[in-house]
Structures are given as structure tokens and as C-alpha cells.
Amino acid sequence: LAKITQPISMDSYEGQEVNITCSHNNIATNDYITWYQQFPSQGPRFIIQGYKTKVTNEVASLFIPADRKSSTLSLPRVSLSDTAVYYCLVGDGGNNNAGNMLTFGGGTRLMVKP
Amino acid sequence: EADIYQTPRYLVIGTGKKITLECSQTMGHDKMYWYQQDPGMELHLIHYSYGVNSTEKGDLSSESTVSRIRTEHFPLTLESARPSHTSQYLCAISDRNTDTQYFGPGTRLTVL
């Protein structure tokens, strides 16, 4: 299983862009990189998933360099409601019958201040 | 997103009781998972299932057991609850097309 390392916490201010980097040095060829957001007492919520280069959706962008040993979640213009824990996950994309084993990192606690 | 239901949402019980946490989904997904998360800590996979009659242990040892008799249900059972079982238990499914995991709301268990 891939070892995940991400910052324990980050502070930001409303309106700023936030970049959270995750390292996954021993990522496997079949592994996808997925980011989740979790509010207290709730289950994690899917944000974005990618395999390589750049992926963008309506809430975030995910940047993955060519060696795929790290990834950066970018949140544009954060608001107070973006205060949460953000998890970087690496796991098999599931293109086989052996299930989809994911490794959770410790999560990054983002605090957005007014 | 998938519809995943967990009951109860909150449970406070005494030591030694047998409990079953329910997880159900309505979309017919084959892959289901149970995670355990202590307050403020990371999630740990404790059980998973690829489909009916398939169950496996995750990377964190757990005294709980699971069953998968029907696709829709993946209950988790503790035969004799102890205070060390106090935690949040999260159920998840994998979307068969994207393999993205979607989580239920969780059950917060407190064992006195």
C-alpha cells in the first residue's frame, strides 16, 4: 500500500487560493489519486480524482506531476465553509475484480479565517 | 452520488452488549467498505466486500465481523462491545464505473 504524507494543518483567509500537497512516493502504476473533504461528524465527501497531469471540476483542481509521486489539491477562493479536513487517497482504480483498496493519509485540517 | 444509509446515527450502549450497525445502499453496487475513525484521527479500513458472500478484513485489525448476504446490505456486528470500541464507523461503496468511494453519514458509537 502507498504511504501517504500530507501537512497536518493549514490556515488561510477567505478569498485566497489554497494548495494542499500530498506525497505518495510508492504509488503503483494502477493507482488513482483521490481527494475527499470531511466535516465534523460526517462521512468524507468526494472532491476530485485524477491519474496524471491536471484535472479540474467545479470545486477544485488537481495537479499531478509526471512522476506521480505527489499531487496538489487547489481550492480557488476559499470561504469559511471550506474549513474541513482534506484527505488524500491513493488506491487501485479498481480495473480488476480484486476490489478497490484505498490508503488514507492523516488528513490536512484547513482553517479558513475571515 | 450513491444513496448510502447508515443506522443508527448515534448509539450509546453498555459494555458487553451485542450490537449491529446497519449499512444499506440502493444502487446495487458490488463493493462496500467499513471504516473506523476515532475523533480527530484518520480513517482506517476494517472490512470490505466485493459482492454477495464475499468479505475480507482491512488493514486495521477489528473485533467486529461483517456479512454480505444481500447486495444491498453490509451489516457490522460487535458480539460484546467494550469502551475501546467507541468510535465513528463509516460505510462506503465504490461506484462501478469510476471506482470513486462514496461514504454514508456514519454511526457514532459510544460504549460505556
HADDOCK unambig.tbl for C-alpha pairs under 7 A between the chains (distance, minus, plus):
assign (segid A and resid 42 and name CA) (segid B and resid 105 and name CA) 5.30 0.50 0.50
assign (segid A and resid 42 and name CA) (segid B and resid 106 and name CA) 6.45 0.50 0.50
assign (segid A and resid 43 and name CA) (segid B and resid 90 and name CA) 6.49 0.50 0.50
assign (segid A and resid 43 and name CA) (segid B and resid 103 and name CA) 5.46 0.50 0.50
assign (segid A and resid 43 and name CA) (segid B and resid 104 and name CA) 5.78 0.50 0.50
assign (segid A and resid 43 and name CA) (segid B and resid 105 and name CA) 4.89 0.50 0.50
assign (segid A and resid 43 and name CA) (segid B and resid 106 and name CA) 5.87 0.50 0.50
assign (segid A and resid 44 and name CA) (segid B and resid 103 and name CA) 6.03 0.50 0.50
assign (segid A and resid 45 and name CA) (segid B and resid 102 and name CA) 6.86 0.50 0.50
assign (segid A and resid 45 and name CA) (segid B and resid 103 and name CA) 6.82 0.50 0.50
assign (segid A and resid 46 and name CA) (segid B and resid 102 and name CA) 6.75 0.50 0.50
assign (segid A and resid 93 and name CA) (segid B and resid 99 and name CA) 6.09 0.50 0.50
assign (segid A and resid 94 and name CA) (segid B and resid 99 and name CA) 5.89 0.50 0.50
assign (segid A and resid 99 and name CA) (segid B and resid 31 and name CA) 6.68 0.50 0.50
assign (segid A and resid 99 and name CA) (segid B and resid 50 and name CA) 5.85 0.50 0.50
assign (segid A and resid 104 and name CA) (segid B and resid 43 and name CA) 6.42 0.50 0.50
assign (segid A and resid 105 and name CA) (segid B and resid 42 and name CA) 6.95 0.50 0.50
assign (segid A and resid 106 and name CA) (segid B and resid 42 and name CA) 4.99 0.50 0.50
assign (segid A and resid 107 and name CA) (segid B and resid 42 and name CA) 6.57 0.50 0.50
